[in-house]
Amino acid sequence: MAQFVDWDLAAATAGALSKSGPAVSYKDAMQVVSELRALTDEAAGHVSAYTGLIPQVEVPPVRVVDRKDWAAVNITGLKQVIIPLVSRLSGDKPPGGLADAIGSRVTGVQAGTILAYLSGRVLGQYEVFSGNPGQLLLNAPNIVEIERKLGADPRDFRLWVCLHEVTHRVQFTAVPWMRGYFLGEVQAFADASQSGGEHILERLRRGVGTLSEALRDPESRASVIDIVQTPAQKAVLDRLTALMTLLEGHAEFVMDGVGPEVIPSVESIRSKFNRRRESGNPLEKAIRRLLGIEVKMRQYAEGRKFVHGVVERVGMEGFNKVFDSPLTLPRLDELGDPDAWVTRVHGSQPVIGG
């Protein structure tokens, strides 16, 4: 089978480049891990009570990780997606000799570099690639580092983060079709790339190289948008963007909706956190843009506004119809027009409920 990424080298690179976390004693580290696990359970009750969404499958316990572990888990998840895809697209052809071997090592270093960068910034993640129904990860060093930089009450900040991440877990465990739909769209995006006249493996390799270049050269004009060239890919990307904007906005809406009831300092945390999100030196901003983090930041705001608009019109129960099926998900153009979604899904005269 053709080798696209040297995964062992990617893991080694991510481990070597990942920065160490903030200084904490062993006792304090154990206390952080214990509290994050307890707060995840607490958050789960708050999220289900607030949203009315109840997990329909057994939920794996949260996994509290450090930066290297976070990168390793994501490499495992990527392997679960990319190896079968490469095998299918290459027809299980054997590796193409020295050129492919060198290319896989270059891509391995590039992928490891990107994951090392992200491992120092991600607070939490619901990782869906490596298993069903997925795994909730909390990156303890980053959570401690950010709460210190913000001067936030540790318990309040940790619960606030848990509310957001647990909402993502609920989205995938209370909506049985969500994981399959998301993975299907990721697969459709990869399949669509074949219609652009360039082999999928070369396109993926070029995309990883583009992101890696951005980490090294702040003057780079490379853009991830350059990778998306076909109309078929654009259509899939629109659907994925709409989905991710909904899920991120929903998590933001829930964490801010629950927050005032259970987190005394939530207003201060939100204000400081937003200022930190928007700040950054030019290099940091360039990297965020090229890695799609700037897009994600906009998704938080746009998605939260959409969810708020819908709940204001039809209540939480009415909003939850968004999870009835893929057909009731908002379209990209509806995210800025809650009335359009309400009219399409509820009819012209919706009744507030829930």
Protein Blocks (a to p, Z undefined) as FASTA:
>chain_A
ZZfbdfklmmmmmmmmpccdddddfklmmmmmmmmmmmmmmmmmmmmmmnopacfbdcdd
dddddfklmmmmmmmmmmmmmmmmmmmmnoopacebjmlmmmmmmmmmmmmmmmmmmmmm
pmbdcdfklpcebjcdddfklmmmmmmmnopafklmmmmmmmmmmmmmmmmmmmmklmmm
mmmmmmmmmmmmmmnopafklmmmmmmmmmmmmmmmmkbcbdfklmpmbfklmmmmmmmm
mmmmmmmmmmmmmmmmmmmmmmmklmmmmmmmmmmmmgccfklmmmmmmnommmmmmmmm
mmmmmmmmmmmmnojklmmmmmmpmklpccfklmmmmklmmmmmnojbdcdeZZ
